Amino acid sequence: MFSSQERKVLSLIYIGKYDELIPNRGYESMKLHFSESKYPNQDIISNYLNSGKVDMVSAELPFDVFTGDRIKKEKIGMNDGVYMWWNTLAHYVDKYNLRLPEEFENYILKGTLQ
């Protein structure tokens, strides 16, 4: 039997299903979602990814999957009660102009721009 906290985590929508982050599961490449330039509200989205509720902290040192460079932050699992993600996703939004699923971006902007 799951506790109420465990049931809540199981019902969250995971953001970050990319082949480079979760290999060999049939997910699309993150590169397909890179924008050539910075896009509107990108900073708001990045800040949001760094400001969720902390679920867990990983002992794993995060590295950029494309360059191998160390990402200069702890790897923290976060959520907002609806979605869950690793805070390192913000690195890819900032460095590569990663566009997240439109539904999630709209959800962030609806809540932050009101």
SULTAVEN-V501029 format. One record per helix or strand. SS is the DSSP state (H for helix, E for strand). FROM is the first residue (numbers start at 0). TO is the last residue. If there is no record, write none. Layout:
# SULTAVEN-V501029
SS,FROM,TO ; SS,FROM,TO
This chain:
# SULTAVEN-V501029
H,3,10 ; E,12,13 ; H,29,32 ; E,33,33 ; H,41,48 ; E,52,62 ; E,69,78 ; E,82,85 ; H,88,95 ; E,97,97 ; H,101,111
